[in-house]
Amino acid sequence: MSVLSQPDTASPSAFKQLSPSDLWIFLIRFFTGYPMIHYQAWKHARTGWDYMWQKTNWTVHDQMVNLGASSPGPMAVLLIFFLLTSSFGIVIGFLTRINSILLLVCLGVVLIAPVELSTTLTSQTLLLYLGLCLTLIVAGGGFFSLDTLLTSRRRKRKDRAAPSRFA
């Protein structure tokens, strides 16, 4: 049986077969999360760590103060924390829709506020990221995700525990 053929519905253990769209969803997940981690979130996570523990200056905190945020320190830390964790969750495909919503909200704050994380993160780039997040909210994690692995394991365990009607 070909990998790209239709699933065998007569078999109760047939969960889902690979389709070409699963590869595209994986690529969208990777090219949404990895650049956000590598170019934006990780750099600010390190400087945010220094800000929290060594009381150094941090541009994101200074921008939150200039915007008039009520709690600029915790808001800046939470913004970068959610950027980092939701991007990592998107890359591995764990709770993809929830992490896409979190990343969408964080990037919306960066776009509307405006908080400048770097010179390369322009409004056009932010809109591209927002579109990719919306795509992942609609499509989910796809076949190559931790969500699919956990769901298939749960279904297999459930099928083994279910009593047979013919026994």
DSSP file (Angstrom, degrees, kcal/mol; ACC not computed):
  #  RESIDUE AA STRUCTURE BP1 BP2  ACC     N-H-->O    O-->H-N    N-H-->O    O-->H-N    TCO  KAPPA ALPHA  PHI   PSI    X-CA   Y-CA   Z-CA
    1    1 A M              0   0    0      0, 0.0     2,-0.1     0, 0.0     0, 0.0   0.000 360.0 360.0 360.0 130.8    0.0    0.0    0.0
    2    2 A S    >   -     0   0    0      1,-0.1     3,-1.1     2,-0.0     0, 0.0  -0.358 360.0-128.2 -70.5 149.0    1.4    3.4   -1.0
    3    3 A V  T 3  S+     0   0    0      1,-0.2    15,-0.5    14,-0.1    -1,-0.1   0.829 109.2  49.6 -66.9 -31.7    2.0    5.9    1.7
    4    4 A L  T 3  S+     0   0    0     13,-0.1    -1,-0.2    15,-0.0    13,-0.1   0.375  90.6 104.8 -91.0   5.2    0.1    8.6   -0.2
    5    5 A S  S <  S-     0   0    0     -3,-1.1     3,-0.1     1,-0.1    12,-0.0  -0.271  84.7 -78.4 -80.3 172.2   -3.0    6.4   -0.8
    6    6 A Q        -     0   0    0      1,-0.1    -1,-0.1    10,-0.0    12,-0.1  -0.369  55.7 -98.8 -68.7 147.4   -6.3    6.6    1.0
    7    7 A P        -     0   0    0      0, 0.0     2,-0.9     0, 0.0    -1,-0.1  -0.313  33.1-109.8 -68.4 151.8   -6.4    5.2    4.6
    8    8 A D    >   -     0   0    0      1,-0.2     3,-0.7    -3,-0.1     6,-0.3  -0.727  31.2-171.5 -81.8 105.1   -8.0    1.7    5.1
    9    9 A T  T 3  S+     0   0    0     -2,-0.9    -1,-0.2     1,-0.2     5,-0.0   0.670  78.6  67.2 -76.5 -15.5  -11.2    2.5    6.9
   10   10 A A  T 3  S+     0   0    0     -3,-0.1    -1,-0.2     2,-0.0    -2,-0.1   0.796  87.1  78.2 -73.0 -26.2  -11.9   -1.1    7.6
   11   11 A S  S X  S-     0   0    0     -3,-0.7     3,-1.1     1,-0.1    -3,-0.0  -0.728  70.5-155.2 -84.9 122.8   -8.9   -1.3    9.9
   12   12 A P  T 3  S+     0   0    0      0, 0.0    -1,-0.1     0, 0.0   147,-0.1   0.742  92.6  57.6 -70.1 -20.3   -9.7    0.3   13.3
   13   13 A S  T 3  S+     0   0    0    146,-0.0     2,-0.8    -3,-0.0    -4,-0.1   0.540  75.3 110.3 -87.6  -4.6   -6.1    1.1   13.9
   14   14 A A    <   +     0   0    0     -3,-1.1     3,-0.1    -6,-0.3     0, 0.0  -0.590  39.3 168.6 -71.9 111.3   -5.7    3.2   10.8
   15   15 A F        -     0   0    0     -2,-0.8     2,-0.3     1,-0.3    -1,-0.2   0.942  56.5 -33.4 -90.4 -61.6   -5.3    6.6   12.2
   16   16 A K        -     0   0    0    -10,-0.0    -1,-0.3   127,-0.0     2,-0.3  -0.943  52.0-136.5-163.2 139.9   -4.2    8.8    9.3
   17   17 A Q        -     0   0    0     -2,-0.3     2,-0.2    -3,-0.1   -13,-0.1  -0.677  37.8 -92.8 -98.6 157.3   -2.1    8.4    6.2
   18   18 A L        -     0   0    0    -15,-0.5    -1,-0.1    -2,-0.3     3,-0.0  -0.434  43.7-174.9 -69.4 135.6    0.4   10.9    5.0
   19   19 A S    >>  -     0   0    0     -2,-0.2     3,-1.3     1,-0.1     4,-0.8  -0.890  38.8-109.1-126.6 161.4   -0.7   13.5    2.5
   20   20 A P  H 3> S+     0   0    0      0, 0.0     4,-1.4     0, 0.0     3,-0.5   0.819 116.2  62.6 -60.0 -29.9    1.2   16.1    0.6
   21   21 A S  H 3> S+     0   0    0      1,-0.2     4,-2.5     2,-0.2     5,-0.2   0.799  92.9  64.5 -67.3 -25.6   -0.4   18.9    2.7
   22   22 A D  H <> S+     0   0    0     -3,-1.3     4,-2.1     1,-0.2   122,-0.3   0.876 100.6  50.6 -64.5 -36.2    1.3   17.4    5.8
   23   23 A L  H  X S+     0   0    0     -4,-0.8     4,-2.3    -3,-0.5    -1,-0.2   0.913 110.9  48.7 -65.6 -41.8    4.7   18.2    4.4
   24   24 A W  H  X S+     0   0    0     -4,-1.4     4,-2.6     2,-0.2    -2,-0.2   0.891 110.0  51.2 -66.5 -38.8    3.6   21.8    3.7
   25   25 A I  H  X S+     0   0    0     -4,-2.5     4,-2.7     2,-0.2    -1,-0.2   0.910 109.5  51.1 -64.1 -40.5    2.2   22.2    7.2
   26   26 A F  H  X S+     0   0    0     -4,-2.1     4,-2.7     2,-0.2    -2,-0.2   0.927 111.2  47.8 -60.6 -44.3    5.5   20.9    8.6
   27   27 A L  H  X S+     0   0    0     -4,-2.3     4,-2.9     2,-0.2    -2,-0.2   0.895 111.7  49.9 -64.6 -39.8    7.4   23.5    6.5
   28   28 A I  H  X S+     0   0    0     -4,-2.6     4,-0.8     2,-0.2     5,-0.2   0.923 111.9  48.7 -63.7 -43.5    5.0   26.3    7.6
   29   29 A R  H >X S+     0   0    0     -4,-2.7     4,-2.5     2,-0.2     3,-0.5   0.936 114.4  45.5 -60.1 -46.5    5.5   25.3   11.2
   30   30 A F  H 3X S+     0   0    0     -4,-2.7     4,-2.2     1,-0.2    -2,-0.2   0.934 114.2  46.5 -64.4 -47.0    9.3   25.2   10.9
   31   31 A F  H 3< S+     0   0    0     -4,-2.9    -1,-0.2     1,-0.2    -2,-0.2   0.499 115.5  48.1 -80.3  -2.0    9.6   28.4    9.0
   32   32 A T  H <X S+     0   0    0     -4,-0.8     4,-0.8    -3,-0.5    -2,-0.2   0.819 120.9  31.5 -92.7 -48.2    7.3   30.2   11.4
   33   33 A G  H  X S+     0   0    0     -4,-2.5     4,-2.3    -5,-0.2     5,-0.2   0.922 113.4  54.4 -80.1 -46.2    8.8   29.0   14.7
   34   34 A Y  H  X S+     0   0    0     -4,-2.2     4,-3.1    -5,-0.3     5,-0.3   0.927 109.7  45.1 -62.6 -48.5   12.5   28.6   14.0
   35   35 A P  H  >>S+     0   0    0      0, 0.0     4,-2.7     0, 0.0     5,-0.6   0.880 112.4  53.6 -62.8 -33.8   13.2   32.1   12.6
   36   36 A M  I  X>S+     0   0    0     -4,-0.8     5,-2.8     2,-0.2     4,-1.2   0.915 114.8  40.8 -65.6 -40.5   11.2   33.6   15.5
   37   37 A I  I  <>S+     0   0    0     -4,-2.3     5,-2.4     3,-0.2     6,-0.3   0.959 121.0  42.0 -67.8 -50.8   13.3   31.7   18.0
   38   38 A H  I  <5S+     0   0    0     -4,-3.1    -2,-0.2    -5,-0.2     5,-0.2   0.905 125.9  28.2 -67.9 -45.2   16.6   32.3   16.3
   39   39 A Y  I  <5S+     0   0    0     -4,-2.7    -1,-0.2    -5,-0.3    -3,-0.2   0.732 134.9  11.3 -94.0 -22.8   16.3   35.9   15.3
   40   40 A Q  I  X<S+     0   0    0     -4,-1.2     4,-1.6    -5,-0.6    -3,-0.2   0.769 120.1  40.6-119.5 -64.3   14.0   37.4   17.9
   41   41 A A  I  ><S+     0   0    0     -5,-2.8     4,-2.3     1,-0.2    -4,-0.2   0.865 109.5  52.6 -70.4 -40.8   13.1   35.6   21.0
   42   42 A W  H  ><S+     0   0    0     -5,-2.4     4,-2.1    -6,-0.3    -1,-0.2   0.908 109.4  49.5 -66.3 -40.8   16.4   33.9   22.0
   43   43 A K  H  > S+     0   0    0     -6,-0.3     4,-2.0     1,-0.2    -1,-0.2   0.927 115.9  43.1 -61.7 -44.7   18.4   37.1   21.9
   44   44 A H  H  X S+     0   0    0     -4,-1.6     4,-2.4     1,-0.2    -1,-0.2   0.789 108.6  59.0 -74.3 -26.8   15.7   38.9   24.0
   45   45 A A  H  X S+     0   0    0     -4,-2.3     4,-2.0     2,-0.2    -1,-0.2   0.911 108.0  46.5 -65.9 -40.7   15.4   35.9   26.4
   46   46 A R  H  X S+     0   0    0     -4,-2.1     4,-2.0     2,-0.2    -2,-0.2   0.933 116.1  43.2 -66.6 -45.4   19.1   36.2   27.2
   47   47 A T  H  X S+     0   0    0     -4,-2.0     4,-2.0     1,-0.2    -2,-0.2   0.845 113.2  53.4 -70.7 -31.2   19.0   40.0   27.8
   48   48 A G  H  X S+     0   0    0     -4,-2.4     4,-2.4     2,-0.2    -1,-0.2   0.868 106.5  52.7 -66.8 -36.6   15.7   39.6   29.7
   49   49 A W  H  X S+     0   0    0     -4,-2.0     4,-2.4     2,-0.2     5,-0.4   0.925 110.4  47.1 -63.2 -44.7   17.4   37.0   31.9
   50   50 A D  H  X S+     0   0    0     -4,-2.0     4,-2.3     1,-0.2     6,-0.9   0.878 110.9  53.2 -64.0 -36.5   20.2   39.5   32.6
   51   51 A Y  H  X S+     0   0    0     -4,-2.0     4,-0.8     4,-0.2    -2,-0.2   0.919 112.2  44.5 -63.2 -43.7   17.6   42.2   33.3
   52   52 A M  H  < S+     0   0    0     -4,-2.4    -2,-0.2     1,-0.1    -1,-0.2   0.912 127.5  24.8 -69.3 -42.4   15.8   40.0   35.8
   53   53 A W  H  < S+     0   0    0     -4,-2.4    -3,-0.2    -5,-0.2    -2,-0.2   0.740 134.0  29.2-101.3 -25.2   18.8   38.7   37.8
   54   54 A Q  H  < S-     0   0    0     -4,-2.3    -3,-0.2    -5,-0.4    -2,-0.1   0.385  96.1-125.9-116.7   2.7   21.5   41.3   37.2
   55   55 A K     <  +     0   0    0     -4,-0.8    -4,-0.2    -5,-0.4     2,-0.1   0.872  52.1 158.5  54.9  44.2   19.4   44.4   36.8
   56   56 A T        -     0   0    0     -6,-0.9    -1,-0.1    -9,-0.2     2,-0.1  -0.431  48.9 -85.1 -86.6 169.1   20.9   45.4   33.4
   57   57 A N        -     0   0    0     -2,-0.1     2,-0.4     4,-0.0    -1,-0.1  -0.474  42.4-169.3 -74.2 147.3   19.2   47.6   30.9
   58   58 A W     >  -     0   0    0     -2,-0.1     4,-2.2     1,-0.1     5,-0.2  -0.979  20.3-147.4-142.6 124.8   16.8   46.0   28.4
   59   59 A T  H  > S+     0   0    0     -2,-0.4     4,-2.3     1,-0.2     5,-0.2   0.841  99.0  55.6 -64.4 -34.4   15.4   47.7   25.4
   60   60 A V  H  > S+     0   0    0      2,-0.2     4,-2.0     1,-0.2    -1,-0.2   0.914 109.4  47.4 -65.9 -40.5   12.1   45.9   25.5
   61   61 A H  H  > S+     0   0    0      2,-0.2     4,-2.2     1,-0.2    -2,-0.2   0.924 111.4  51.0 -63.7 -44.1   11.5   47.0   29.1
   62   62 A D  H  X S+     0   0    0     -4,-2.2     4,-2.2     1,-0.2    -2,-0.2   0.879 109.8  50.1 -62.0 -37.9   12.5   50.6   28.2
   63   63 A Q  H  X S+     0   0    0     -4,-2.3     4,-1.7     2,-0.2    -1,-0.2   0.883 108.8  51.8 -68.2 -37.7   10.0   50.5   25.3
   64   64 A M  H  X>S+     0   0    0     -4,-2.0     5,-2.3     2,-0.2     4,-0.6   0.886 109.7  50.1 -65.1 -37.7    7.2   49.2   27.6
   65   65 A V  H ><5S+     0   0    0     -4,-2.2     3,-1.1     1,-0.2    -2,-0.2   0.927 110.1  50.1 -63.9 -44.6    8.0   52.1   30.0
   66   66 A N  H 3<5S+     0   0    0     -4,-2.2    -1,-0.2     1,-0.3    -2,-0.2   0.799 107.1  54.9 -64.9 -29.0    7.8   54.6   27.1
   67   67 A L  H 3<5S-     0   0    0     -4,-1.7    -1,-0.3    -5,-0.1    -2,-0.2   0.626 116.7-115.8 -78.5 -12.4    4.4   53.1   26.0
   68   68 A G  T <<5 +     0   0    0     -3,-1.1    -3,-0.2    -4,-0.6    -2,-0.1   0.785  47.8 176.2  84.6  28.9    3.1   53.7   29.5
   69   69 A A      < -     0   0    0     -5,-2.3    -1,-0.2     1,-0.1    -2,-0.0  -0.402  33.3-133.2 -66.5 143.5    2.5   50.1   30.5
   70   70 A S  S    S+     0   0    0      1,-0.3    -1,-0.1     2,-0.1    -5,-0.0   0.876 101.3  19.1 -68.6 -37.6    1.3   49.6   34.1
   71   71 A S  S  > S+     0   0    0      1,-0.1     4,-2.1     2,-0.1    -1,-0.3  -0.709  73.8 171.7-129.5  79.8    3.8   46.8   34.8
   72   72 A P  H  > S+     0   0    0      0, 0.0     4,-2.2     0, 0.0     5,-0.2   0.854  72.6  54.0 -65.0 -35.8    6.5   47.2   32.2
   73   73 A G  H  > S+     0   0    0      2,-0.2     4,-2.3     1,-0.2     5,-0.2   0.979 114.0  38.0 -63.2 -58.3    9.0   44.6   33.7
   74   74 A P  H  > S+     0   0    0      0, 0.0     4,-2.7     0, 0.0     5,-0.2   0.867 116.3  53.9 -62.4 -34.8    6.6   41.7   33.9
   75   75 A M  H  X S+     0   0    0     -4,-2.1     4,-2.3     2,-0.2    -2,-0.2   0.913 110.1  46.5 -66.0 -40.6    4.9   42.5   30.7
   76   76 A A  H  X S+     0   0    0     -4,-2.2     4,-2.1    -5,-0.2     5,-0.2   0.917 114.1  48.0 -66.2 -42.9    8.2   42.6   28.8
   77   77 A V  H  X S+     0   0    0     -4,-2.3     4,-2.6    -5,-0.2    -2,-0.2   0.925 113.5  47.2 -63.9 -44.6    9.3   39.3   30.4
   78   78 A L  H  X S+     0   0    0     -4,-2.7     4,-2.8     2,-0.2     5,-0.3   0.886 109.3  54.6 -65.3 -38.3    5.9   37.6   29.6
   79   79 A L  H  X S+     0   0    0     -4,-2.3     4,-2.1    -5,-0.2    -1,-0.2   0.948 113.9  39.9 -59.7 -48.7    6.0   38.9   26.0
   80   80 A I  H  X S+     0   0    0     -4,-2.1     4,-2.5     2,-0.2    -2,-0.2   0.883 114.0  54.7 -69.9 -37.6    9.4   37.3   25.4
   81   81 A F  H  X S+     0   0    0     -4,-2.6     4,-2.9    -5,-0.2     5,-0.3   0.937 111.8  43.7 -60.1 -46.6    8.5   34.2   27.3
   82   82 A F  H  X S+     0   0    0     -4,-2.8     4,-2.1     1,-0.2     5,-0.4   0.866 111.9  53.5 -69.6 -34.9    5.4   33.6   25.2
   83   83 A L  H  X S+     0   0    0     -4,-2.1     4,-1.4    -5,-0.3    -1,-0.2   0.932 115.1  41.4 -60.7 -44.3    7.3   34.4   22.0
   84   84 A L  H  X S+     0   0    0     -4,-2.5     4,-2.1     2,-0.2    -2,-0.2   0.950 119.4  41.0 -70.7 -50.5    9.9   31.8   22.9
   85   85 A T  H  X S+     0   0    0     -4,-2.9     4,-2.5    -5,-0.2    -3,-0.2   0.893 116.2  48.0 -70.7 -39.1    7.7   29.0   24.2
   86   86 A S  H  X S+     0   0    0     -4,-2.1     4,-2.0    -5,-0.3    -1,-0.2   0.884 111.9  50.5 -70.6 -35.0    5.0   29.3   21.6
   87   87 A S  H  X S+     0   0    0     -4,-1.4     4,-2.2    -5,-0.4    -2,-0.2   0.920 112.1  47.4 -65.1 -42.4    7.5   29.4   18.8
   88   88 A F  H  X S+     0   0    0     -4,-2.1     4,-2.1     1,-0.2     5,-0.2   0.905 111.0  51.9 -64.6 -41.0    9.2   26.3   20.2
   89   89 A G  H  X>S+     0   0    0     -4,-2.5     5,-2.4     1,-0.2     4,-1.1   0.866 109.5  50.2 -62.4 -36.3    5.8   24.6   20.6
   90   90 A I  H  <5S+     0   0    0     -4,-2.0    -2,-0.2     3,-0.2    -1,-0.2   0.911 108.4  52.3 -67.7 -42.4    5.0   25.4   17.0
   91   91 A V  H  <5S+     0   0    0     -4,-2.2    -2,-0.2     1,-0.2    -1,-0.2   0.926 117.1  37.2 -61.5 -45.2    8.3   23.9   15.7
   92   92 A I  H  <5S-     0   0    0     -4,-2.1    54,-1.5    -5,-0.1    -1,-0.2   0.610 111.5-119.8 -84.6 -10.1    7.8   20.6   17.6
   93   93 A G  T  <5 +     0   0    0     -4,-1.1    54,-2.1     1,-0.2     2,-0.6   0.819  58.4 151.1  79.8  31.1    4.0   20.6   16.9
   94   94 A F  S   <S-     0   0    0     -5,-2.4    -1,-0.2     1,-0.3     5,-0.2  -0.874  79.0 -17.6-100.7 121.0    2.9   20.5   20.5
   95   95 A L  S  > S+     0   0    0     -2,-0.6     4,-3.0     3,-0.1     5,-0.3   0.943  84.0 179.1  48.7  54.3   -0.5   22.2   21.1
   96   96 A T  H  > S+     0   0    0     -3,-0.4     4,-2.2     1,-0.2     5,-0.2   0.872  70.6  46.9 -58.8 -45.1    0.0   23.8   17.7
   97   97 A R  H  > S+     0   0    0      2,-0.2     4,-2.0     1,-0.2    -1,-0.2   0.921 114.9  46.0 -67.0 -42.3   -3.3   25.7   17.5
   98   98 A I  H  > S+     0   0    0      1,-0.2     4,-2.4     2,-0.2    -2,-0.2   0.930 114.5  47.6 -65.8 -44.8   -3.0   27.1   21.1
   99   99 A N  H  X S+     0   0    0     -4,-3.0     4,-2.5     1,-0.2    -1,-0.2   0.848 109.9  53.7 -65.4 -32.9    0.7   28.1   20.5
  100  100 A S  H  X S+     0   0    0     -4,-2.2     4,-2.4    -5,-0.3    -1,-0.2   0.887 108.6  49.1 -67.5 -37.8   -0.3   29.7   17.2
  101  101 A I  H  X S+     0   0    0     -4,-2.0     4,-2.4     2,-0.2    -2,-0.2   0.926 112.0  48.8 -65.3 -44.0   -3.0   31.8   19.0
  102  102 A L  H  X S+     0   0    0     -4,-2.4     4,-2.5     1,-0.2    -2,-0.2   0.926 113.5  46.0 -60.7 -45.1   -0.4   32.8   21.7
  103  103 A L  H  X S+     0   0    0     -4,-2.5     4,-2.7     1,-0.2     5,-0.2   0.887 110.7  54.0 -65.9 -37.8    2.1   33.8   19.0
  104  104 A L  H  X S+     0   0    0     -4,-2.4     4,-2.0     2,-0.2    -2,-0.2   0.917 110.5  46.1 -60.7 -44.3   -0.6   35.7   17.1
  105  105 A V  H  X S+     0   0    0     -4,-2.4     4,-2.2     2,-0.2    -2,-0.2   0.925 113.6  48.6 -65.6 -45.0   -1.5   37.7   20.2
  106  106 A C  H  X S+     0   0    0     -4,-2.5     4,-2.2     1,-0.2    -2,-0.2   0.924 113.6  45.9 -61.7 -44.7    2.2   38.5   21.0
  107  107 A L  H  X S+     0   0    0     -4,-2.7     4,-2.3     1,-0.2    -1,-0.2   0.839 109.3  56.0 -69.4 -31.4    3.0   39.5   17.5
  108  108 A G  H  X S+     0   0    0     -4,-2.0     4,-3.0    -5,-0.2     5,-0.3   0.901 107.9  48.6 -63.3 -40.6   -0.2   41.6   17.4
  109  109 A V  H  X S+     0   0    0     -4,-2.2     4,-2.7     2,-0.2    -2,-0.2   0.922 111.6  49.2 -63.2 -44.2    1.0   43.4   20.5
  110  110 A V  H  <>S+     0   0    0     -4,-2.2     5,-1.4     1,-0.2    -2,-0.2   0.876 116.1  43.8 -63.2 -37.2    4.4   44.0   18.9
  111  111 A L  H  <5S+     0   0    0     -4,-2.3    -2,-0.2     3,-0.2    -1,-0.2   0.922 122.2  34.9 -73.9 -45.2    2.7   45.3   15.7
  112  112 A I  H  <5S+     0   0    0     -4,-3.0    -2,-0.2    -5,-0.2    -3,-0.2   0.848 123.2  40.7 -81.7 -34.5    0.1   47.5   17.3
  113  113 A A  T  <5S-     0   0    0     -4,-2.7    -1,-0.2    -5,-0.3    -3,-0.1   0.830 105.9-128.3 -61.2 -43.4    2.0   48.8   20.4
  114  114 A P  T   5 +     0   0    0      0, 0.0     2,-0.5     0, 0.0    -3,-0.2   0.752  40.9 173.1 -84.7 134.9    4.7   49.1   18.5
  115  115 A V      < -     0   0    0     -5,-1.4     2,-0.9    -6,-0.2    -2,-0.1  -0.944  24.7-142.6-106.9 124.6    7.5   47.4   20.3
  116  116 A E        +     0   0    0     -2,-0.5     3,-0.1     1,-0.2   -53,-0.1  -0.783  26.6 169.6 -93.1 108.3   10.7   47.1   18.3
  117  117 A L  S    S-     0   0    0     -2,-0.9     2,-0.3     1,-0.3    -1,-0.2   0.839  70.6 -19.8 -83.4 -36.0   12.3   43.8   18.9
  118  118 A S    >   -     0   0    0      3,-0.2     3,-0.5     1,-0.0    -1,-0.3  -0.971  62.6-106.3-160.9 168.9   14.9   44.2   16.0
  119  119 A T  T 3  S+     0   0    0     -2,-0.3    -1,-0.0     1,-0.2    -2,-0.0   0.744 116.3  57.9 -74.1 -22.0   15.4   46.2   12.9
  120  120 A T  T 3  S+     0   0    0      1,-0.2     2,-1.6   -81,-0.1    -1,-0.2   0.669  85.7  82.5 -82.1 -15.6   14.6   43.1   10.7
  121  121 A L    <   +     0   0    0     -3,-0.5    -3,-0.2     4,-0.1    -4,-0.2  -0.606  66.1 167.5 -91.4  79.3   11.2   42.7   12.2
  122  122 A T     >  -     0   0    0     -2,-1.6     4,-2.4     1,-0.1     5,-0.2  -0.243  53.2 -97.8 -84.2 175.7    9.3   45.2   10.1
  123  123 A S  H  > S+     0   0    0      1,-0.2     4,-2.2     2,-0.2     5,-0.1   0.847 125.2  54.3 -65.3 -32.5    5.5   45.5    9.9
  124  124 A Q  H  > S+     0   0    0      2,-0.2     4,-1.9     1,-0.2    -1,-0.2   0.916 109.2  47.1 -66.1 -42.3    5.6   43.5    6.6
  125  125 A T  H  > S+     0   0    0      2,-0.2     4,-2.4     1,-0.2    -2,-0.2   0.900 111.1  52.0 -65.2 -40.2    7.4   40.7    8.4
  126  126 A L  H  X S+     0   0    0     -4,-2.4     4,-2.6     1,-0.2    -2,-0.2   0.906 108.4  50.6 -62.6 -41.2    5.0   40.8   11.3
  127  127 A L  H  X S+     0   0    0     -4,-2.2     4,-2.2     2,-0.2    -1,-0.2   0.871 109.0  52.1 -65.2 -35.5    2.0   40.6    8.9
  128  128 A L  H  X S+     0   0    0     -4,-1.9     4,-2.2     2,-0.2    -2,-0.2   0.935 110.7  47.3 -63.4 -46.2    3.7   37.5    7.3
  129  129 A Y  H  X S+     0   0    0     -4,-2.4     4,-2.5     1,-0.2    -2,-0.2   0.899 110.4  52.9 -60.9 -41.0    4.1   35.9   10.7
  130  130 A L  H  X S+     0   0    0     -4,-2.6     4,-2.3     1,-0.2    -1,-0.2   0.909 109.3  49.2 -62.0 -41.6    0.5   36.7   11.5
  131  131 A G  H  X S+     0   0    0     -4,-2.2     4,-2.1     2,-0.2    -1,-0.2   0.894 110.6  49.9 -64.2 -40.2   -0.7   35.1    8.3
  132  132 A L  H  X S+     0   0    0     -4,-2.2     4,-2.1     2,-0.2    -2,-0.2   0.887 109.9  51.4 -65.7 -38.1    1.3   32.0    9.0
  133  133 A C  H  X S+     0   0    0     -4,-2.5     4,-2.1     2,-0.2    -2,-0.2   0.912 108.9  50.4 -64.7 -41.5   -0.1   31.8   12.5
  134  134 A L  H  X S+     0   0    0     -4,-2.3     4,-1.9     1,-0.2    -2,-0.2   0.895 108.9  52.8 -62.3 -38.9   -3.6   32.1   11.1
  135  135 A T  H  X S+     0   0    0     -4,-2.1     4,-2.9     1,-0.2     5,-0.3   0.916 110.4  47.1 -61.2 -43.4   -2.8   29.2    8.7
  136  136 A L  H  X S+     0   0    0     -4,-2.1     4,-2.2     2,-0.2    -1,-0.2   0.819 107.5  56.4 -70.7 -30.0   -1.6   27.1   11.6
  137  137 A I  H  < S+     0   0    0     -4,-2.1    -1,-0.2     2,-0.2    -2,-0.2   0.911 115.8  37.8 -64.6 -40.7   -4.7   27.9   13.6
  138  138 A V  H  < S+     0   0    0     -4,-1.9    -2,-0.2    -5,-0.2    -1,-0.2   0.919 125.2  36.9 -74.9 -44.8   -6.9   26.6   10.8
  139  139 A A  H  < S-     0   0    0     -4,-2.9     3,-0.4     1,-0.2    -3,-0.2   0.780  92.9-152.0 -84.2 -28.1   -4.7   23.6    9.7
  140  140 A G     <  -     0   0    0     -4,-2.2    -1,-0.2    -5,-0.3    -2,-0.1  -0.455  46.7 -46.7  82.9-164.0   -3.4   22.4   13.0
  141  141 A G  S    S-     0   0    0      1,-0.2     3,-0.2    -2,-0.1    -1,-0.2   0.696  73.6-145.9 -83.6 -20.7   -0.1   20.6   13.4
  142  142 A G        -     0   0    0     -3,-0.4     6,-0.4     1,-0.2     3,-0.3  -0.274  42.2 -53.0  80.8-173.4   -0.3   18.1   10.6
  143  143 A F  S    S+     0   0    0      1,-0.2     2,-1.5  -124,-0.1    -1,-0.2   0.860 127.5  62.0 -72.8 -38.1    1.1   14.6   10.5
  144  144 A F  S    S+     0   0    0   -122,-0.3     2,-0.3    -3,-0.2    -1,-0.2  -0.440  88.1 102.0 -89.1  62.8    4.6   15.4   11.6
  145  145 A S  S  > S-     0   0    0     -2,-1.5     4,-1.7    -3,-0.3   -52,-0.2  -0.954  79.9-120.0-142.2 159.9    3.8   16.8   15.0
  146  146 A L  H  > S+     0   0    0    -54,-1.5     4,-2.6    -2,-0.3     5,-0.2   0.818 112.7  63.0 -67.8 -30.8    3.8   15.9   18.6
  147  147 A D  H  > S+     0   0    0    -54,-2.1     4,-2.4     1,-0.2    -1,-0.2   0.930 104.4  46.0 -57.8 -46.6    0.0   16.4   18.6
  148  148 A T  H  > S+     0   0    0     -6,-0.4     4,-2.6     2,-0.2     5,-0.2   0.898 112.0  51.4 -65.4 -41.2   -0.5   13.6   16.1
  149  149 A L  H  X S+     0   0    0     -4,-1.7     4,-2.0     2,-0.2    -2,-0.2   0.930 112.9  44.5 -61.9 -46.0    1.9   11.3   18.0
  150  150 A L  H  X S+     0   0    0     -4,-2.6     4,-2.0     2,-0.2    -2,-0.2   0.892 114.2  49.6 -67.4 -39.1    0.1   11.8   21.3
  151  151 A T  H  X S+     0   0    0     -4,-2.4     4,-2.3    -5,-0.2    -2,-0.2   0.907 111.0  49.0 -66.3 -41.7   -3.3   11.4   19.7
  152  152 A S  H  X S+     0   0    0     -4,-2.6     4,-2.2     1,-0.2    -1,-0.2   0.884 110.9  50.3 -67.8 -36.7   -2.4    8.2   17.9
  153  153 A R  H  X S+     0   0    0     -4,-2.0     4,-2.2    -5,-0.2    -1,-0.2   0.902 110.9  49.5 -65.8 -39.7   -1.0    6.7   21.1
  154  154 A R  H  X S+     0   0    0     -4,-2.0     4,-2.2     1,-0.2    -2,-0.2   0.904 111.5  48.7 -66.2 -40.4   -4.1    7.6   23.0
  155  155 A R  H  X S+     0   0    0     -4,-2.3     4,-2.6     2,-0.2    -2,-0.2   0.896 110.8  50.3 -66.7 -39.3   -6.3    6.0   20.3
  156  156 A K  H  X S+     0   0    0     -4,-2.2     4,-2.0     2,-0.2    -2,-0.2   0.919 111.9  47.5 -64.3 -42.3   -4.3    2.9   20.3
  157  157 A R  H  X S+     0   0    0     -4,-2.2     4,-1.7     1,-0.2    -1,-0.2   0.888 112.6  49.7 -64.6 -38.7   -4.5    2.6   24.0
  158  158 A K  H  X S+     0   0    0     -4,-2.2     4,-1.4     2,-0.2    -2,-0.2   0.887 109.6  51.2 -67.5 -39.6   -8.2    3.2   23.9
  159  159 A D  H  < S+     0   0    0     -4,-2.6    -2,-0.2     1,-0.2    -1,-0.2   0.871 110.6  49.0 -66.2 -36.6   -8.7    0.5   21.2
  160  160 A R  H  < S+     0   0    0     -4,-2.0    -1,-0.2     1,-0.2    -2,-0.2   0.856 112.2  48.2 -70.2 -33.9   -6.8   -2.0   23.2
  161  161 A A  H  < S+     0   0    0     -4,-1.7    -1,-0.2    -5,-0.2    -2,-0.2   0.726  90.1  96.4 -79.8 -21.6   -8.8   -1.3   26.3
  162  162 A A  S  < S-     0   0    0     -4,-1.4     2,-0.1    -5,-0.1    -4,-0.0  -0.508  80.6-119.6 -71.8 131.8  -12.2   -1.5   24.6
  163  163 A P        -     0   0    0      0, 0.0     2,-0.2     0, 0.0    -1,-0.1  -0.431  28.0-112.7 -71.1 145.9  -13.8   -4.9   24.9
  164  164 A S    >   -     0   0    0      1,-0.1     3,-0.6    -2,-0.1     0, 0.0  -0.552  11.3-145.9 -78.4 140.9  -14.5   -6.8   21.7
  165  165 A R  T 3  S+     0   0    0     -2,-0.2    -1,-0.1     1,-0.2     0, 0.0   0.692  98.0  52.6 -77.1 -18.4  -18.1   -7.3   20.8
  166  166 A F  T 3         0   0    0      1,-0.2    -1,-0.2     0, 0.0    -2,-0.0   0.386 360.0 360.0-100.8   3.7  -17.3  -10.7   19.2
  167  167 A A    <         0   0    0     -3,-0.6    -1,-0.2     0, 0.0    -2,-0.1   0.482 360.0 360.0 -83.0 360.0  -15.5  -12.3   22.2
